[in-house]
Amino acid sequence: MALPYGMDDAKLASIINATSNAVSQMQSLNTAVQHQAQDYILANNSDSGRIMQQALYRWNGEFNQIVADLNTLNDKVSGLRAHNNNILFQTVDTAKGARL
């Protein structure tokens, strides 16, 4: 049976796992950025410190948007995976009922 988008369960699971791993790695990176940025801003009370603070605000907004987008992607892929599995189980049940 052909599945939507040509992706089987293993491929969808792979996308879900890769996306979750990417979000975890990004969160680790963000923790390091936040720690370093705060130290830099506190130690550099000048124009360059303010520029760094503005860059950090931009980073925070972009980071949060990327994480939200990846989580939305995972939700959609999880929904597609559940839909595919429901169709597969219904098809198997129908075939068993028809004794095919």
C-alpha positions as CSV (number, residue, x, y, z in Angstrom):
1,M,0.0,0.0,0.0
2,A,1.4,3.4,-1.0
3,L,1.8,5.8,1.9
4,P,1.3,9.6,1.8
5,Y,4.6,11.4,0.9
6,G,6.3,8.0,0.2
7,M,7.6,7.7,3.7
8,D,7.3,4.5,5.7
9,D,7.1,4.2,9.5
10,A,10.9,3.9,9.9
11,K,11.6,7.1,7.8
12,L,9.0,9.1,9.8
13,A,10.5,7.8,13.1
14,S,13.9,8.8,11.9
15,I,12.7,12.3,11.2
16,I,11.1,12.6,14.6
17,N,14.3,11.3,16.4
18,A,16.6,13.5,14.3
19,T,14.5,16.6,15.0
20,S,14.3,15.9,18.7
21,N,18.1,15.4,18.8
22,A,18.6,18.6,17.0
23,V,16.4,20.5,19.4
24,S,18.4,19.0,22.4
25,Q,21.7,20.0,20.8
26,M,20.4,23.5,20.1
27,Q,19.3,23.9,23.7
28,S,22.8,22.9,24.9
29,L,24.3,25.4,22.6
30,N,21.9,28.1,23.7
31,T,22.8,27.5,27.3
32,A,26.5,28.1,26.5
33,V,25.6,31.2,24.5
34,Q,23.5,32.6,27.3
35,H,26.3,32.0,29.8
36,Q,29.0,33.5,27.7
37,A,26.9,36.5,26.6
38,Q,25.9,37.5,30.1
39,D,29.5,37.4,31.2
40,Y,30.6,39.4,28.2
41,I,27.9,42.0,28.7
42,L,28.6,42.4,32.4
43,A,32.4,42.8,31.8
44,N,32.0,45.2,28.8
45,N,29.9,48.1,29.9
46,S,30.3,50.1,26.6
47,D,28.9,50.4,23.1
48,S,30.3,47.0,22.2
49,G,28.5,45.5,25.3
50,R,25.2,47.1,24.2
51,I,25.8,45.8,20.7
52,M,26.3,42.3,22.1
53,Q,23.2,42.7,24.2
54,Q,21.1,43.6,21.1
55,A,22.6,40.6,19.3
56,L,21.6,38.4,22.2
57,Y,18.0,39.6,22.0
58,R,18.0,38.8,18.3
59,W,19.6,35.4,19.0
60,N,16.9,34.7,21.6
61,G,14.0,35.5,19.2
62,E,15.5,33.5,16.3
63,F,16.4,30.6,18.6
64,N,12.9,30.4,20.1
65,Q,11.3,30.6,16.6
66,I,13.6,27.8,15.2
67,V,12.8,25.5,18.2
68,A,9.1,26.2,17.9
69,D,9.3,25.4,14.1
70,L,11.1,22.2,14.8
71,N,8.6,21.2,17.4
72,T,5.7,22.0,15.0
73,L,7.5,19.8,12.4
74,N,7.7,17.0,14.9
75,D,4.0,17.3,15.8
76,K,3.1,17.1,12.1
77,V,5.3,14.1,11.4
78,S,4.0,12.4,14.5
79,G,0.5,13.0,13.3
80,L,1.3,11.6,9.8
81,R,2.9,8.6,11.4
82,A,-0.1,7.9,13.6
83,H,-2.4,8.4,10.5
84,N,-0.4,5.9,8.5
85,N,-0.4,3.4,11.3
86,N,-4.2,3.7,11.7
87,I,-4.7,3.2,7.9
88,L,-2.3,0.2,8.0
89,F,-4.1,-1.4,10.9
90,Q,-7.5,-0.8,9.3
91,T,-6.3,-2.4,6.1
92,V,-5.0,-5.4,7.9
93,D,-8.2,-5.8,9.9
94,T,-10.3,-5.5,6.7
95,A,-8.1,-8.1,5.0
96,K,-8.5,-10.4,8.0
97,G,-12.3,-9.9,8.0
98,A,-12.5,-10.7,4.3
99,R,-10.1,-13.7,4.8
100,L,-7.8,-12.5,2.1
